Amino acid sequence: MTRLIICEVLTVRAPTSPPPAPDVLAPSAKRGRRKKTPRATSTAEGGQTFSTVANQGSPFLNRELSWLAFNARVLAEARDERNPLLERLKYAAICGSNLDEFFMVRVAGVHRQIAAGVNTPGPDGLLPRETLDLVRERTHVMLRQIEKAARRTLKDLAAQGVRLVRVADLGKRARAALREHYLAEIQPVLTPLVVDPSHPFPYLSNLSLNLAVLLDGGEGEEPEFARVKVPVGVLPRVVPVGDVLLLLEDVIAAHLDDLFKGRTVLAAHVFRVTRNTDYEFEEEEAEDLLATIEDGLRRRRFGSAVRLEVMQDTPPGIVTFLQERLRLAPEDVFTLEGPLGTADLMGLPVDRPDLSFPPYAPAVPDLDGDEEGGIFDTLRRGDVLLHHPYDGFTNVLNFLEEAARDPQVLAIKQTLYRTGDDPRLLGALRTAAENGKQVVALIELKARFDEQRNISWARKLERAGAHVVYGMAGLKTHAKVTLVVRREEGGLRRYVHIGTGNYNPKTARLYTDLSVLSADPDLGADVSELFNHLTGYAEAGYTRLLVAPDTARSGFEALLDREAEHAQAGQDAWVRVKVNQLTDPGMIEALYRAAGAGVRVELIIRGVCCLRPGVPGLSETVRVRSLLGRYLEHARIYVFGGGGSPEVYFGSADWMSRNLDRRVEVVAPVLDDRHRDELLGLLDTEWADERGSWELNVDGVYEKLLGDFNAQQAFAEARHPA
């Protein structure tokens, strides 16, 4: 029999003291000195985040703390009473999902560094072990905050008639109906697993929700341990019964006597496991990349555990038993009030429009032109700029579908990173291939967590006759580009789509992104060079585009250095950049050089930012803001003052080392003066936002801006004026 040993319950000390004033840094003099900030920092309810400074002697903010500060800003939306209740619950669920991925990838990566004996400090001067200590402390606090926000919102929803209850709260008739539902729809899916000498401790899959069940072992015997996996994903986490909702694990726990017939169930406790999913594919040694990826996905399931979540009422003996079987340190055990796995609360099975954001119908500009030329005739007259989701993604799909049908189109080439399941995109490429066109789909098999879907797409397109390419060894193809080659009077003409977001119609309704459709000959020639390079490894030279890993980094640094020269010459010099993440030390150094020369720098960084603004002598002219809202800010825009002639670029690349050195990214200039002015106005509007904007201070703390001006609402109203 399995013996359960009693141990002390883990306790976590909450942060209490504010961060000290920042050190005054010289650009390089203090980088070798590591003077750490006390780890405990203040966290106000919604108005401020904790400090992201982990080392006062470094000009770089800590990447992991910066990520957690981003999640804290999302959590503030879950607490903001201006958001409808179901949206507040979604924000809490997003926070939980974000934190799950943080553990699966970032925390797992730190564990791997420690296991490998890495003793090299990161850019902020901290060793992996020091970073892990900070992360453990902060995540214990954050996970409790996420669950508290979810519980509070569920309580407020109950007052509005959306009630999540326990089985014990049901009346006799409702209990009977629930039992019938359980026996017919739930119990057949369950598998009880007892742990004893002939039944070893079972494998617990990543993000699995489980019941630790104690069974009476008989007179004089220790209780037996059994595990029941809660089949979330196979079955909905939330079970509607009449006019109330129940959690699936509560329903299962209430009916364990039916699952363990003839046994006495003493207790059941919910727990959840998170594993390392950051599996590295050995591309250089792979003869068949697709088979290698599929094998890697199978192996990923067996990554080492990095987190155990248990409920507060779980006996210490069970906690110790699970901790030992999963080979976790006590600091990796999270004791919570629940519900565990808030990510599963993303969409409750209720229809309450009054508790959600009002629906928004994107504008769909008419790009068809006359009946004969269609969208191609429109593009010959000038580029088209679309700002999603305010402008619908429909026009991008229309462009592909028209190309697939048009007998004058000879070839379609497209990069695919995260595609979703929309049938129109797959259908357009299939139709084109079946119509005899040259269709090339460069499908990135290594798009994390979308590998299996992309493998499925690759096989479907191959069966339709398309040429499917899996990208380049050692690089992820993250660029969002399409090339259409059409026979016209006077010869062949190239049409291109370049975007900041994926070819995914679902996320195009949820993320803010940019698309440009163009017939510009130089852009077309550059995109042709790109595809020849990706599919045939041909040498490429680009006239317009900045392409990573070849020219993007050097191009960006040259543009920043040019602004520094303008400033030193007494000219008006400024830079505005909007990206999702800013972590690359080289780009941060280039921004510091520009700031040191007097260049005004305004950065809108939605997520992680390792640059420290406002430091005397280093970054006094740099300001950093983060913008959140109903839609996920995803567009990347780069503007350089140009001595009075601003140059505007957009593209797929964040300013991270992986994007600039280990991914294929495309950044394109905005060629049309109208579109250049539109994007400058877009950045003006977002910088003026108060509703979802936070400013990063020199002490590493993000502070919420006060006010109600909502940039996202302004963009939506501009498309649909009252």
N, C-alpha and C positions, 0 to 999 in steps of 0.2 A: 504493500500500500504506500501511497505517497504521503509523507509526513510534512505538515505545514509548520514552519518555525516562526515564532512571534518575534517581531523586531520593532524598533521605535519608528513612529511616523515621521516622515520628512517634513521639516518646516522651512519656510523661506522668508527672509527678512525683506520687507518692502523698502524701496529707496526713501530717504528722508531729507538729505541735505542738498542745497543747490550747488551747482558747479562754481568753482572759483573763477575770478576774472581771467581772461585769456592772457597768455604770455605774449609779449611783443616779439615777433619773429623777424629775423632777416631771411632773405630768400633761401640761403643755403647754409648759413653759419651754424644753425642749431639742429640740423637734421640728424646728426649723429648722437645727440643727447636725448635720452628717453626719460622724460619727467612726467609720470602718469597722473591723470586726473583721478580723484577719488571716484569710485564706481557708482556710488549712490548719488542720484541726481533727482531734481524735483520734476514731478509730472502733474500739471494742472488738468482739471477736467475739461478737455476740449480746447483750452486757450493756448496751451504750450505743449511741446513735446520735451522729452528728456534730452540732455546734451549728447551730441554725437562726437564730441571731443574725447578721445581715449588717451591721448598723449599730448600734454601741453607744449612739448618741444617740437612737435611736428606740424608742418603746414598742411597736412592731409587729415581729413576727417576719417573716422573708422568706417569701413564699408558696411560691416554687419550692423553696427549701431545705426548707420544712416538708413539702411533698409528697414530696420525695426521702427525708426522714426517715421518713415513713410507709412508703414502699416498703422502706426498710431494716428496719423492724419486721416486715414481711411476710417479708423475706429471713431474719430470725432464725428464723421458723417453718420455713423450708426447711433450716435447720441444726440444729434442735432434735431430738435423738435420741429424745425422747419421742413424736414423731410417727411413724407407720408410713412405710416407705420410699416407697411410691408416693404418699403424701400429701405427703411432703417434696419429691418431684419436681414435684407439682402446684403447691406453693407457689413453687418456683423458676420454673415456667412462668408463674404469675400475675405474679410480679415482672417477667418479661420482657415480658408483655403490657401490664402497667401502664406500663412504661417506653416501649414503643412508642407508646401513646396520649399519653403525656407529650410525646414529641417531635412527634407529629402535630398536637397542639393547643397545649400551653403553650409549648414551645420555638418552634414555628412562629409563635405570636403575638408572642413577643419579637422574632423576626427581622422580622416585619411592622412592629412599632413602630420598629425601628431604620431600616428602609427608608423609613418615612414621616417620618423626622427628628424623632421624639418626643424632647424633651429635658426632659420633666416628670418629676420623681422620683415613684416609687410611694409608698404609705403608709409603707414602711420607709426612705424617703429615698434609695433607689438609682435610678440611671438605667437604662434598658433595657440599654445596653451593659455596665454593671457587673453586672447580673443575669445576662446571657448568659455573661460570664466565669466567674462562680460556678457556673453550671449546667454549663458545659462541663467544668470541672475535676472536679466531683462526679460527673457521669454517666460519665466515663471510668473512674473508680474503681468505681462501682457496677456497671456492665455486666460488668466483669471478675469482680467478686464473685458476681454472679448465675451466670455461666457456671461459675465454680469450684464453687459449690454444686451445680449440676446435674451436673457431672462427678463430684464426690465421691459424690453419691447414685447415679449410674449405676454407679459402681464397687462400691458397697455392694450394689446390686441384683444385680450379676453374681455376687456371692458367694452370693446366694439363688436363683440359677438363672435370673434375668432378664438376659440378656446382649445388650448392644448392641455389635456387632463391626464391623470393617472388612471389605470384600470380600476384601482380601489375606489375612485370617485364615481364610477358608473352605477346606475341602478340595476336591479335584478334583470329586467327585460333587456337592457343594453348589454349586460354581461353575457346573457344567453346568445344574443345575436353575434357578439364578438367571438364567443367560443365556436360557433358554427363557421364563422369566417376563418378563424385560426385553423381549425381542423381541415377545412377544404382548401385554403389558399396559402397557408404559411407552414404548417408542420411538415407537409410532404417535402419541402425544400431543405429542412433542417437535418443536420448530422450531429448527434451527440457523440463526443469523444471522451472516454474515461482514460485517465492517466494512471497506469499501474505497471508492474514489471513486464507485462506482455504487450502493453500499449504505451510506447514512449511519448514524451511531450510532443504535441503536434506542431507543424510549421504554422506560424501566424503570419498571414500575408500583410503586405504594406497597406496602411490605413484601414486595416480590418477592425471592425467593432465586434466585441466578443462578450460573452457571459462566462465568468468564472463561477462554476456551480460546485457547491459542497454537498456531497451525498453522505448519508449515514453509513459508516463502515461496519456497523454491527457492534454488539456488546464488547466493550473493552478495546475496540479498534479505533484508530485515528480516522477522521473523515476522509473520504476519497474526493479527489479533484477531477472535475470534468470540464471540458470546454465546449461551448456552443457558439459557433460563428453566427452573428447576426447578418443575414444575407442582403446587406445594403447594396444596391446596384441591381441585383436580381429582383428584389422587391423594393417598393418605396420605403424610405425611412419613416415617413409620416403616414399613419393609417387613419382614414376618415371612418368614423362610426356615427351614423346619424348626423347630428349637428355639431359634433365635437371631433377633435383630432387626438391621436395617441401616437407615442413613439413605438416603433417596431420592437425595440428591445424590451420595453415594458410589457407589451403584449406577449412576447415569448416567455419572459420571466414569470408572468402570471399563469402560464399553462405548462410549466416544466413537469408537473406531475403526469401530464399526458405523454410527455416525451420520454420520461424515465419511469415507465410503468413498473410497479412492484418495488420501487426504491423510494426512500424518504429523502426529499430535497430539504436540506437544512437552510440554505441561503444561495443567493445569486448576486454577483457584483459585476457591473459593466467595466470593461477596460478596452483600451485602444492602443495599437502599435504603429509606429512610424519607422520606415526602413530607408536605408541609403538607396537611392535610385539613380545616382549619378554614375552610371556605368560607362566606362570608356571603351569605345570600339577600336579594335586593332586593325585600322584600315590598311596600313602599309603592308601587312602580311596577308591580307584577304585576297583570295582569288575571285570570290563571288561576294560583292559587297552586300547584295540583298540577303543572301543566306547568312552572312556574318551579322547583319542587323537583327534578323529574326532570332538567331541563336543568342545574341546579346539581350534581347527582350526577355527571353526565357530565363537567362541567368540573372537579370535585374530583379526578378521576383524574390531572389534569395539573398539580397543585400543584407548587410548587418543591421541590426536594430539601432536606432539613434534616439528613440523617445518612447516612453511608456506613460500613458495617461490612465489614471484610476480615479474612481469616485471617492469622496471623503469618507464614506461609511465602509470602505473596504478594509477588512482586518489586516493589521500589519503583517501577519503570517503569509497571507496571500500575496501581498505586495512584494515581500522578500522572495517568495517562491517564483513569481513571474520575473522579477528583476534578475535573479540568478540564472533562470533558464534563458533569458534574452541577453545575458552578459552585459548588463548595463550598470553604470555607476549610480549611486543613490541620487546624484544631482540630475540625472536624466529621467527621473521619475516625477511626474507632475500630478499632484493631488488636487482635485477640482470638485466643484459643486455640480457641474454638468449644466445642460446636456453635453456629453462629449461629442466631438465632431460637428461643430457648428456649421461647417461647410455644407452639410446635408440639409440645412434649413433654407437653402437658396430659394426654393419655390414651393411654398405651401400649396396644397391642393384646394385652394379657395378662389372664388371669383368675386373680388371686391375692388372694382375700379376706383371706388372712393378712397381706398387706402393705398393707392399706387400713384406714380407719376402719371399725368394725363398722357394719352397716346400722342405720338408725333409722327406725322406723315412727311417723309422727306420730299423736297422739291425735285422734280425730274425735268430738267431743261430739255427742250425739243432740239435734238441734234440731228434729226433725220434729213434736213435740207429738202431738196426736191426728191421726187420719187425715184428718179433715175440714179442720181449720185449717192443719195442717202448720207450716212454719217461721213463717208470718205470725202464727199463734196464739201461738207461743213469744215472738215479738218484742213482741207487744202486752202480754205480762206483764212485760217488762223487756228492757233492752239486753243484748247478747251481746258479750263481749270475747274475741278470739282472739289468741294470741301464736304467730306462725309462726316457725320450722317445727315447733315443739313441738306446736302445734295445727294440724291439716291445713288446707290451703287448700280442701279439698273442700267445706266448708260454704259458702264464698263462691260456688263454682260451683253448689252445690245451690240456693242462694238465687236465682241468676239463672235456672237451669233451671226451678225451680218457678214463678217469675214468668212465664217464657216460655210455660208450659203452662196456667197458671191462667186460666180464662175471665173471672174478675173483675178481672184486671190489665188496665188500659187503656193504660199507657205505661211504657216503660223508657228512662232516659237515663243515659249512661255516658261518662266520660272515658277515653281509651285513650292511653297514652304508649309503654310498651314491652310488647308483648303476647306475644311468643314465638309458637310454632306449635301450641299446644294446641288440638285441635279442639272441646273442650267449650265454651269461651268463645265462639268464633265461631259454633258450632252453636246455642247458646242465643239469641244475638241474631238469627240467621237465622230460627230457629223462631218467635221472637216476631213478627218482621216478617211472616212468612208466615201467622201466625195473626191478622193484622189489627191488631196493637197498634201504637201510636205508638212507634217505636224511633228514638232519637236517639243517634248515636255521634259524639262529639267526638274526632276522631283527630288527634293532634299529628304532622304530617308532618315537623317539624323536630327530632325526637328523634335526636340525633347517632348515626350508624352503624345506625339502625333505620329510616331513611327509606324504603328500598325495600320492606321488609316492611309498613310502615304504609300505603304506597300500595296494595299488593296487598290488604290488609284493606279499605281504603276502597272499592275497586272491587267486591269480593265482597259487601260489605254493601249497596252501592247497588243491585247486581243483585237482591238479595233484597228490596228495597223499603224499606230503612232510610233515614232522613234522616242524611246524613253531613255533618258540619261540620268544617272544617279549623282551627279555633281563631281567635285574634284577631291581626290584623296587629301586628307588633312585639313580641309576647309568645309565650312557649311555655306551653302548658297542661300543667303538671306535676302538678296535683291528681289524687288518686285517689278519685273519688266515683261512686256509682251512686244513682239515684233511681228508685223503683218506685211508681207510683200505682195504687191498688187500690180498686174499688168495694166498700163494705161497708155493713152496716146502720148507718144514721145518716149516710151520706155517704161522700165520698172520704177515704182515708187514705194518707199518704205513708210509705214505708219507705226507709231509706237505708243504704248501706255507705260508710264512710269509712276509708281505710287510709293507711299510711305507705309501702307498697310497690306495685309495679306489678301489673296484672292479668295476671300471668305465672306459671302453675302451676309451671314449671320452676324459676325463681329463688325461688319461695315455699318450695321445699325446701332452698334453699341460703342464703337471707338471713333474718336475724331481722327481723320486721316485726310491726306491730299492725293489727288490723282491729276495727272496731266496727260491728255491725249494730243498727239502732235504729228504733223507731217513734215517737220523741219528736217531737211536733208542731212545736216550735221548730226543731229540726235539719232536719226535713223542709221547713219553710217557707224556711229559709235556703238549702238546697240548690236548691230551686225558683228562688229569686231568682238564685242563681249561674248556673243553666242559662239562664234568661231573659236574663241579662246577656251570657253567652257566645254565645248563638245569635241574639239579637235586639238586642244592645247596649242593652238596657233598663237604666235606673238601678237599682242594687241597694242595699238596706239590710239589714244583718245583725244579728240578735239574739244569736246564740250564736257564730257562726264568726268567726275572724280570716282574712281573705282577702287575699292579695297579688295585685297591688301596691296595693290600696286601703287596707286597715286593718291588715295584719299587722305592719308595721314600727312604726306608731304604737301599736298595741296592746301589742306586746312592750316597747317603751320605757316605756310608761305603767306596766306591771306591774313593771318593774325600778325605776323611780323611786318607785313606791309602797313597794317593799321598803326603799329608802333612807330614806323617811319613817318607816317603822316602826323602823328602826335608830336614827335620830336621836331618836325618841321613847322610846328605851330598851327597845323590844320586841325579842323574838327574831326576827331577820330573816335569811332564807336563800333561796338559789336553787339549784336543780339542773336542769341542762340536758344532754340527750343528743342530739347531732346528728352528722352525718357530717363537716361542715366548718364552721369558724368563721373567716371572712375579712373580713366586712363591717366597715369602719372605724366606721360609726355604731353598730352593736351592740356592738363592742368598747369604744367610748367609753362607752356606757351601762353596760356591765359595770364599767368602771373607776370611773364615778361611784358605782355601788352599793357597790363595794368600798371606795371612799374614805369612804363614810358608815358603814362597819362591817358591811355585809351579807356573810355567809359564802356563798361561791360555789363550787360543785363542778360541774365540767364533764367530761363524757365525750365526747371528740371523737375519733372513729375516725381521721380522716384529717388534713387540713390544719388547723392552728390558728395564727393570726397574733397571738393574744393572748399576752402575756408574763406569766406568773404570778409571784407572790412578790417583785415589785419594791417596795422600801420606799416608802411614801407614795403608791403607785399601785395595786398589786394584791396587797398582803400577805395578804388574806383569800381569794385565789383559788387553787384547786388544779385542775389539769388532768390527766386520764388518758386513755389510749387503750386500747381493748379489742379484741383480735383473738382468733380462734379457728377452730374447724372451720367455723362459719357466719359469713358476712359480716354484721357488725352494721350494720343499716340503719334501725332504728326511730328516730323523732324524738320525744322527750318533753321537755316544758317544765314545771317545777314552781316555784311561787312560794309562799313560806311563809305569806303572807297574815295575818301577825300571829296565828298559831295556828290558822288555818283554811286549810290548803293548797289552792291551786287547781292542777289538773293539766290540761295540754293535750297533745294529740298531733297529728301531721299530716305533711305532705309536705315542709315547708320547712326547708332548712338555713339557717344564719345567714350567707348569702353575699349580695352585692349583686345577683347575677343572680336569686336566688330571691325576694328581697324587693321588687325593683324591675322585673324584666324577665320574670317568670314568673307564671302564675296558680297559686297555691298555696292549699291549704285546711288550716287548723289548727282543731281542734275541742276543746271542753272535755270532760272526763270527768265525766259527770253522776251516775253511780251510785256511791254511797259504797264499795261492795264493790270496784268496779273502780279507784276512786281509791286505795284501800289496796293493791290488787294491784300497781299501777304504782309506788307508793312502795316496796313490797317488792322489786319488780323492780330498781329503781335501787339499793337497799341491797345486793342480792345482787351486782350487777355492780360496785359500788364495792368489795366485799369480794374480788373476783376477784384471784387471784395468778398463775394459769396463763398468761393471755394479756395481762396488764395492764402498761402502761408509764406512768410519771409524768414529766410535763414539768417540768424544773427552771428556775430563774431564768436560768441560763446558756444556755437554749435547747436543752439536751440532754435527750433522752428516756432514762430509766433503767428497766430491766426490774425489776418487782417479783419478789421471791423467794417461792417457795411453790408448792403444787400445787392449791389450791382453784380449781375450774373452774366458773364461773357457768353456762356453757352446759350442762355435764354435769348440774349441779344442776337446771336447768329440765327437761332431758330425763327425769331420774330422777323428778321430781315427777309427770310425766305417766304414767310406767310404773314405779311403785315395785316393788322386788324382792319 
